[in-house]
Amino acid sequence: MVLEAIKYSRGHLEILDQLRLPHEEVYNEIKHSKDAWHAIKRMQVRGAPAIAIVAALSVAVEAETRVQGLDRGASHIASSQETAEELGCQLDYLVTSRPTAVNLADAATKLKVIVDAAADDSRSDSRSVLGAYIAAAERMLIDDVKDNEAIGKHGAAWILQHHARNAPDDKVSVITHCNTGSLATAGYGTALGVIRNLHSSNSIRQVFYTETRPYNQGSRLTGYELIHDSIPSTLITDSMAAALLRTRKRSENIAAVIVGADRVAANGDTANKIGTYALAVLARHHGVKFLVAAPRTTVDMPTRSGQDIRIEERPQIEVLNIKGPRVAQQQQHDDMLREQEIVPGSLEEVRVAARGTHAWNPAFDVTPGELIDGIVTEKGVVEKDASGVFQWDRVFGADAMNAAKVEVAKPMAMQPDGVTALEPSA
């Protein structure tokens, strides 16, 4: 059974409430853009591709409601230009829900271009503009799944090609962070899509996935997906990654660290879930490949470097408190692992920090491009040339790069004191 986080049919949208996972599977109906804004802000839906899709489809649901109103003979019929402006305002509003993830802004921009073009047609009316929007939003849903499957194929092939195996049938292990699967996209996943592809070819020995504090997207969501798909996996806390690489890199045949991305700058600097930067440093130190998996819509060419990426800071309470259900008390013997029974309906929030504690809670960090070995997209894997510059024309095409007049800088250089500085492009 395919894991379905977004359920859509024309005029109807439901999302799997990720705050209730992995202990409860509850779908929430999204009736309009305000519902979507709050679901995104509260992280009931998260993951850069999924955020963009849910936002786009929420406006499509409202648009379909308006079409049905026209069919019933609505008393007020807006002009095509008024309709386009109203749709644009809804999209602009949704973009404010999570500012770091570029996919949402990219989707909004593309959809506004489509509705503006539809409104400019001399034969257009409100119905035709609404119809153009709905069709475009639905196409984004379909395309995202296809793109994720392509990312999985390219990324898996790259990992197997770049990892020295003792025999062609040797299985590899990988480390991943946060959640980048069906719950973070329209389906299949980006980094987790790579893992799914490796698993489908019987190439995965073990997936080590981090807890991903403070929101525990790894333990709650990635674990949920890996177990759902019967992929061999082991949960580690964020602080265990260094010890894992030092003590088990060879025995577990760890080939790569694979992560997703919320925004990739033109020079390859990548904003992703907090803790990604630390994993990149560890991977480089231990000689393990570090791979970013993201669709081309996550690559933000107008953003020259990571220094220009706005990092969202979330409430302190997410660090100070933790949520989860109660477990039934039971006797354990010989320190054996026993599945604990969950008390139904007991989801609670408890304090883990001392009273009076102040917490800093950036949702993302920026990994310098110099620590990234490859960025896998639906069109292939982008690597750096001899001068350290990512070759984006590999996936965007030279003509597109020239038309956009993109000046690609070198990745941020690591300074001895830990401060990053942007080197001028060669």
Backbone torsions as a table, in degrees:
resi	resn	phi	psi	omega
1	MET	NA	129.3	-179.4
2	VAL	-76.2	133.4	177.2
3	LEU	-72.2	123.5	-174.1
4	GLU	-119.4	106.7	-179.0
5	ALA	-92.4	-21.7	179.6
6	ILE	-125.2	119.1	176.7
7	LYS	-110.2	118.5	-176.5
8	TYR	-135.6	135.2	164.2
9	SER	-138.5	156.3	-172.3
10	ARG	-54.0	121.6	-179.9
11	GLY	89.4	-0.6	-177.1
12	HIS	-144.6	130.5	-178.9
13	LEU	-137.6	131.2	173.8
14	GLU	-131.2	144.9	176.5
15	ILE	-124.1	146.0	174.5
16	LEU	-74.8	120.6	-176.8
17	ASP	-71.2	105.8	-173.6
18	GLN	-75.9	-11.9	174.8
19	LEU	-74.6	-18.0	-178.9
20	ARG	-94.5	-13.2	-180.0
21	LEU	-78.5	153.8	4.9
22	PRO	-94.2	7.3	-170.8
23	HIS	-90.6	-22.6	179.1
24	GLU	-137.2	139.0	175.5
25	GLU	-107.2	101.2	-176.9
26	VAL	-124.3	127.8	177.0
27	TYR	-100.3	132.6	178.0
28	ASN	-108.3	134.3	178.1
29	GLU	-79.8	136.0	175.9
30	ILE	-108.3	108.8	-174.2
31	LYS	-94.7	-22.7	-178.5
32	HIS	-160.1	178.3	-173.9
33	SER	-63.9	-31.4	178.3
34	LYS	-65.3	-39.7	175.2
35	ASP	-59.1	-43.8	-178.8
36	ALA	-65.5	-43.0	-179.5
37	TRP	-57.4	-47.3	-178.2
38	HIS	-69.3	-37.1	178.5
39	ALA	-64.4	-38.6	178.2
40	ILE	-70.6	-45.4	-178.5
41	LYS	-63.5	-39.6	-178.7
42	ARG	-81.1	-5.7	-179.2
43	MET	67.3	29.6	168.7
44	GLN	-69.7	-27.5	167.6
45	VAL	-127.4	136.5	-179.1
46	ARG	-151.9	171.7	-170.6
47	GLY	100.0	123.9	-171.5
48	ALA	-53.2	-47.5	179.4
49	PRO	-64.8	-41.2	-178.1
50	ALA	-65.8	-39.3	177.9
51	ILE	-57.8	-45.6	-179.0
52	ALA	-63.9	-42.8	-178.5
53	ILE	-66.2	-45.3	-179.5
54	VAL	-64.2	-41.8	178.1
55	ALA	-60.9	-47.7	-178.8
56	ALA	-62.4	-42.8	-177.3
57	LEU	-72.8	-28.4	178.0
58	SER	-64.1	-38.7	176.7
59	VAL	-70.1	-34.0	177.2
60	ALA	-64.0	-37.0	177.6
61	VAL	-63.0	-44.9	177.4
62	GLU	-64.0	-38.7	180.0
63	ALA	-63.5	-40.6	178.6
64	GLU	-65.6	-37.2	176.1
65	THR	-60.4	-40.6	178.5
66	ARG	-67.0	-38.2	177.2
67	VAL	-61.5	-43.2	178.4
68	GLN	-63.9	-34.1	175.8
69	GLY	-64.5	-38.5	177.0
70	LEU	-65.0	-37.3	179.0
71	ASP	-64.1	-30.5	179.8
72	ARG	-87.5	1.9	178.2
73	GLY	82.5	55.0	-179.3
74	ALA	-56.5	142.7	-176.5
75	SER	-68.9	-35.5	179.0
76	HIS	-113.1	124.3	178.6
77	ILE	-116.6	114.7	-179.8
78	ALA	-72.0	155.6	175.0
79	SER	-73.8	168.8	179.4
80	SER	-63.3	-38.5	179.7
81	GLN	-68.3	-40.7	177.5
82	GLU	-63.1	-40.0	179.0
83	THR	-63.3	-44.0	179.3
84	ALA	-62.7	-40.7	179.2
85	GLU	-65.4	-40.8	179.8
86	GLU	-64.7	-42.4	177.5
87	LEU	-63.7	-40.3	178.2
88	GLY	-63.0	-39.3	178.4
89	CYS	-65.8	-39.2	177.1
90	GLN	-62.2	-42.2	-179.9
91	LEU	-66.6	-42.2	178.3
92	ASP	-60.5	-40.3	178.1
93	TYR	-61.6	-43.7	-178.7
94	LEU	-65.7	-32.6	-179.9
95	VAL	-61.4	-27.5	-178.0
96	THR	-73.6	-9.0	-175.1
97	SER	-70.7	-41.1	177.8
98	ARG	-141.8	99.8	-170.8
99	PRO	-74.6	-23.2	-174.1
100	THR	-76.3	-38.5	-177.2
101	ALA	-70.0	117.1	-174.0
102	VAL	-77.9	-23.6	-176.4
103	ASN	-58.5	-36.1	-179.6
104	LEU	-64.7	-48.6	178.8
105	ALA	-64.7	-38.7	179.2
106	ASP	-63.5	-44.7	178.9
107	ALA	-63.1	-42.4	180.0
108	ALA	-61.5	-43.6	180.0
109	THR	-62.0	-46.3	-178.9
110	LYS	-65.2	-39.9	-179.7
111	LEU	-68.3	-36.1	177.9
112	LYS	-66.2	-36.9	176.8
113	VAL	-61.4	-41.9	-178.6
114	ILE	-66.1	-45.2	-178.3
115	VAL	-71.2	-33.4	177.3
116	ASP	-65.1	-40.4	178.3
117	ALA	-65.4	-39.8	178.4
118	ALA	-65.1	-39.2	-179.4
119	ALA	-69.7	-29.0	-178.6
120	ASP	-75.8	-14.9	177.9
121	ASP	-66.2	127.2	-176.5
122	SER	-61.8	-21.5	-179.2
123	ARG	-93.4	1.8	-172.7
124	SER	-76.8	157.8	170.9
125	ASP	-143.1	-177.7	-177.4
126	SER	-58.4	-41.4	-178.3
127	ARG	-61.7	-44.1	-176.9
128	SER	-68.2	-36.1	177.8
129	VAL	-66.8	-44.8	177.6
130	LEU	-61.4	-41.2	179.1
131	GLY	-63.8	-39.7	178.5
132	ALA	-63.7	-40.1	178.8
133	TYR	-64.6	-48.4	-177.0
134	ILE	-58.6	-45.3	-179.2
135	ALA	-62.6	-40.1	-179.3
136	ALA	-67.6	-41.8	179.2
137	ALA	-65.3	-40.6	178.7
138	GLU	-65.9	-34.8	177.5
139	ARG	-64.9	-36.0	178.2
140	MET	-61.5	-38.5	178.9
141	LEU	-62.3	-45.6	-179.3
142	ILE	-66.6	-45.2	-176.3
143	ASP	-65.2	-34.1	-177.0
144	ASP	-63.1	-41.5	179.4
145	VAL	-64.6	-44.9	178.9
146	LYS	-61.7	-42.2	179.8
147	ASP	-63.5	-40.6	-179.9
148	ASN	-64.3	-40.0	178.5
149	GLU	-64.4	-37.2	177.5
150	ALA	-68.1	-40.0	176.1
151	ILE	-58.9	-44.4	179.5
152	GLY	-59.4	-43.4	-179.5
153	LYS	-65.2	-48.8	-178.4
154	HIS	-65.8	-42.4	-177.6
155	GLY	-66.5	-41.8	179.6
156	ALA	-63.8	-43.7	179.4
157	ALA	-62.6	-39.5	-179.0
158	TRP	-65.3	-42.9	-179.3
159	ILE	-63.6	-46.3	-179.2
160	LEU	-66.8	-32.8	179.4
161	GLN	-70.3	-35.9	-173.4
162	HIS	-95.1	-1.4	-179.7
163	HIS	-109.5	125.3	-179.7
164	ALA	-75.1	110.5	179.0
165	ARG	-103.4	147.7	-179.8
166	ASN	-67.7	-28.7	178.3
167	ALA	-147.4	152.6	-177.9
168	PRO	-56.2	-27.9	-178.1
169	ASP	-95.8	8.8	176.4
170	ASP	-61.8	134.3	176.7
171	LYS	-88.1	150.6	-179.6
172	VAL	-114.1	155.0	172.2
173	SER	-109.5	154.8	179.4
174	VAL	-138.4	161.6	173.4
175	ILE	-115.4	138.1	175.3
176	THR	-135.4	163.7	-171.5
177	HIS	-134.4	145.1	179.7
178	CYS	61.9	-151.7	178.1
179	ASN	-128.3	126.1	-175.1
180	THR	-134.2	28.7	-174.5
181	GLY	-105.0	-145.9	-179.3
182	SER	-61.8	-26.4	179.6
183	LEU	-75.7	-19.5	-177.1
184	ALA	-104.6	-1.5	-176.6
185	THR	-138.9	-171.8	174.4
186	ALA	-75.8	-16.1	178.9
187	GLY	162.2	149.9	175.8
188	TYR	79.0	-57.0	175.2
189	GLY	109.4	168.3	179.6
190	THR	-97.8	-86.0	176.9
191	ALA	-61.6	-41.7	178.0
192	LEU	-71.1	-23.3	172.5
193	GLY	-65.9	-37.9	175.1
194	VAL	-61.8	-44.7	179.2
195	ILE	-64.1	-41.3	178.2
196	ARG	-61.6	-39.2	179.3
197	ASN	-66.4	-43.0	176.7
198	LEU	-60.5	-40.8	-179.9
199	HIS	-65.7	-37.9	-178.5
200	SER	-65.1	-25.4	178.1
201	SER	-98.3	13.7	178.7
202	ASN	59.8	37.9	-177.2
203	SER	-106.5	-2.3	-177.8
204	ILE	-97.5	125.1	171.9
205	ARG	-87.2	-52.0	-177.4
206	GLN	-156.9	139.5	172.8
207	VAL	-106.6	118.3	174.4
208	PHE	-96.8	119.6	-177.0
209	TYR	-121.1	135.9	-175.8
210	THR	-78.9	151.7	176.4
211	GLU	-58.3	-39.5	178.3
212	THR	65.9	67.9	173.8
213	ARG	-69.7	153.8	4.2
214	PRO	-92.0	-7.8	-174.2
215	TYR	-93.9	-5.3	174.8
216	ASN	58.3	39.6	178.1
217	GLN	-64.1	-27.6	178.8
218	GLY	-72.0	-56.1	-177.1
219	SER	-66.1	-36.1	-177.3
220	ARG	-82.0	-46.0	-167.4
221	LEU	-103.4	-49.4	179.0
222	THR	-64.9	-42.1	175.8
223	GLY	-58.4	-41.5	178.3
224	TYR	-58.6	-43.8	-179.1
225	GLU	-71.5	-42.5	-178.6
226	LEU	-64.1	-41.6	177.7
227	ILE	-66.6	-41.1	178.3
228	HIS	-56.6	-40.4	-177.2
229	ASP	-93.2	4.6	179.5
230	SER	57.3	40.8	176.6
231	ILE	-93.4	126.8	-178.6
232	PRO	-59.8	127.4	-171.6
233	SER	-153.2	156.6	178.8
234	THR	-138.8	129.2	177.8
235	LEU	-83.3	135.8	172.2
236	ILE	-129.3	153.4	171.5
237	THR	-74.5	161.2	-177.2
238	ASP	-57.3	-35.7	-175.1
239	SER	-80.5	-1.1	-179.9
240	MET	-91.8	-9.0	-173.1
241	ALA	-60.0	-41.5	-178.8
242	ALA	-62.9	-46.0	179.6
243	ALA	-63.7	-38.7	178.0
244	LEU	-59.9	-47.9	-178.7
245	LEU	-67.0	-36.4	-178.5
246	ARG	-72.0	-38.7	-172.3
247	THR	-100.9	-21.1	-173.9
248	ARG	-129.6	9.1	-179.1
249	LYS	-54.8	-47.8	-177.4
250	ARG	-77.2	-46.1	-175.8
251	SER	-65.3	-32.3	179.1
252	GLU	-95.2	-3.7	-179.8
253	ASN	54.5	53.3	-179.0
254	ILE	-73.9	116.2	-172.9
255	ALA	-97.9	-27.9	-173.3
256	ALA	-164.8	156.5	164.4
257	VAL	-104.1	125.5	-177.2
258	ILE	-120.1	125.3	179.4
259	VAL	-132.3	166.2	173.6
260	GLY	-93.3	-161.3	179.9
261	ALA	-157.3	146.2	173.2
262	ASP	-101.3	-25.8	174.6
263	ARG	-161.5	132.4	176.3
264	VAL	-116.7	123.1	179.3
265	ALA	-77.4	168.0	-177.3
266	ALA	-59.8	-29.4	-179.4
267	ASN	-91.1	6.7	177.3
268	GLY	94.5	-11.6	175.1
269	ASP	-57.0	133.2	-169.8
270	THR	-125.0	123.4	173.3
271	ALA	-89.5	125.8	178.5
272	ASN	-149.5	179.9	-176.3
273	LYS	-51.0	138.7	-179.7
274	ILE	-51.1	134.2	-175.9
275	GLY	107.5	-15.5	179.3
276	THR	-65.4	-43.4	180.0
277	TYR	-56.8	-44.9	180.0
278	ALA	-61.5	-40.4	178.7
279	LEU	-64.9	-36.7	178.9
280	ALA	-65.4	-41.0	177.3
281	VAL	-62.5	-44.4	179.5
282	LEU	-64.3	-41.5	179.2
283	ALA	-61.6	-43.7	179.7
284	ARG	-64.0	-43.5	-178.8
285	HIS	-62.0	-36.6	-175.8
286	HIS	-98.2	7.5	175.7
287	GLY	68.9	37.5	178.8
288	VAL	-113.4	137.3	-179.5
289	LYS	-63.4	142.7	178.1
290	PHE	-119.3	116.7	-173.3
291	LEU	-120.1	130.0	174.4
292	VAL	-100.9	130.9	179.3
293	ALA	-115.2	120.1	-177.1
294	ALA	-161.5	145.3	174.2
295	PRO	-69.8	163.1	-178.7
296	ARG	-62.0	-23.5	178.7
297	THR	-66.3	-17.4	178.0
298	THR	-83.1	-16.1	179.3
299	VAL	-82.5	117.0	-174.5
300	ASP	-106.1	87.0	-175.1
301	MET	-61.2	-34.4	176.5
302	PRO	-64.2	-21.3	176.1
303	THR	-86.7	109.7	-170.5
304	ARG	-70.8	-39.0	-178.7
305	SER	-148.9	173.6	179.5
306	GLY	-64.1	-21.8	178.6
307	GLN	-63.9	-19.8	-177.1
308	ASP	-96.1	2.0	-178.3
309	ILE	-88.7	126.6	177.1
310	ARG	-78.2	124.6	-178.4
311	ILE	-100.2	121.6	179.1
312	GLU	-70.2	133.8	172.9
313	GLU	-111.6	129.5	-174.2
314	ARG	-104.8	170.5	-175.4
315	PRO	-59.2	144.3	178.3
316	GLN	-58.0	-32.1	-173.0
317	ILE	-60.2	-25.1	179.1
318	GLU	-66.9	-24.2	177.3
319	VAL	-90.1	-36.9	-175.2
320	LEU	-74.9	-30.4	-176.3
321	ASN	-116.7	165.6	175.6
322	ILE	-143.1	148.3	-177.7
323	LYS	-114.0	149.7	175.8
324	GLY	173.2	165.4	178.5
325	PRO	-85.3	159.2	174.3
326	ARG	-74.8	152.4	175.1
327	VAL	-112.9	147.7	179.6
328	ALA	-70.3	137.3	178.3
329	GLN	-69.7	132.9	178.6
330	GLN	-149.9	154.3	-178.5
331	GLN	-76.9	135.5	175.6
332	GLN	-120.5	142.1	-177.3
333	HIS	-125.0	142.5	173.6
334	ASP	56.9	28.1	177.8
335	ASP	54.8	28.7	179.8
336	MET	-78.3	144.3	178.9
337	LEU	-74.1	121.7	176.3
338	ARG	-125.8	137.7	179.2
339	GLU	-67.8	121.3	-178.7
340	GLN	-84.3	140.0	179.4
341	GLU	-80.1	133.0	178.5
342	ILE	-86.3	135.8	175.7
343	VAL	-80.0	115.2	-177.0
344	PRO	-57.0	138.1	176.2
345	GLY	68.4	23.2	-174.5
346	SER	-109.1	21.1	-179.3
347	LEU	-59.5	124.1	-176.1
348	GLU	-136.0	160.2	173.8
349	GLU	-112.9	126.0	-177.5
350	VAL	-125.1	153.6	180.0
351	ARG	-85.5	134.2	177.0
352	VAL	-116.0	-15.4	-179.5
353	ALA	-101.1	156.8	179.1
354	ALA	-65.0	149.9	177.9
355	ARG	-61.3	136.4	-179.1
356	GLY	89.8	1.5	-179.1
357	THR	-69.8	137.3	171.5
358	HIS	-103.1	137.4	-178.0
359	ALA	-127.9	146.2	173.4
360	TRP	-106.0	132.1	-171.1
361	ASN	-137.1	66.7	172.5
362	PRO	-71.5	134.2	-177.4
363	ALA	-75.8	-23.5	-174.6
364	PHE	-136.8	161.9	165.2
365	ASP	-131.5	171.0	-178.3
366	VAL	-114.2	120.9	176.3
367	THR	-91.2	121.9	179.2
368	PRO	-60.6	141.6	-178.7
369	GLY	-58.9	-25.6	-178.4
370	GLU	-66.6	-18.1	178.7
371	LEU	-92.7	-3.0	-175.8
372	ILE	-102.2	125.5	-178.7
373	ASP	-84.1	-30.4	-179.8
374	GLY	-162.0	150.1	174.9
375	ILE	-121.0	111.0	-175.2
376	VAL	-93.3	127.2	178.1
377	THR	-119.5	179.0	179.0
378	GLU	-67.2	-14.7	180.0
379	LYS	-102.0	-2.6	-179.6
380	GLY	135.8	-177.2	-176.9
381	VAL	-99.2	128.2	178.2
382	VAL	-94.9	127.1	177.2
383	GLU	-121.1	172.2	-179.6
384	LYS	-92.1	150.4	174.5
385	ASP	-83.6	-173.6	-175.8
386	ALA	-62.1	-24.4	-180.0
387	SER	-90.9	2.0	176.8
388	GLY	87.7	16.9	-178.7
389	VAL	-104.2	129.9	178.0
390	PHE	-65.9	134.6	-176.8
391	GLN	-92.8	79.8	-175.3
392	TRP	-68.4	-22.3	179.3
393	ASP	-63.4	-14.8	176.1
394	ARG	-61.5	-31.9	-177.8
395	VAL	-117.9	-21.7	179.3
396	PHE	-100.2	-23.3	-176.7
397	GLY	90.8	141.7	-177.5
398	ALA	-62.9	-38.5	-178.8
399	ASP	-62.8	-42.7	179.7
400	ALA	-65.1	-39.3	179.2
401	MET	-65.2	-41.9	179.7
402	ASN	-68.1	-39.1	-179.9
403	ALA	-64.3	-36.3	179.7
404	ALA	-79.7	-12.3	-179.5
405	LYS	53.4	48.5	-178.1
406	VAL	-83.9	128.6	173.9
407	GLU	-102.2	109.6	-176.2
408	VAL	-91.7	120.6	179.1
409	ALA	-90.7	165.7	172.6
410	LYS	-69.0	155.0	175.4
411	PRO	-59.6	160.2	179.1
412	MET	-60.9	134.7	179.9
413	ALA	-85.9	139.5	177.9
414	MET	-81.1	123.4	179.5
415	GLN	-95.2	154.4	-178.3
416	PRO	-55.8	-33.2	-177.9
417	ASP	-88.2	6.9	177.2
418	GLY	89.5	-6.0	179.1
419	VAL	-82.6	139.3	179.7
420	THR	-96.5	146.2	177.4
421	ALA	-137.5	145.1	-178.2
422	LEU	-87.4	124.1	174.9
423	GLU	-83.2	144.7	177.4
424	PRO	-66.9	150.1	180.0
425	SER	-67.6	152.0	-176.8
426	ALA	-73.0	NA	NA
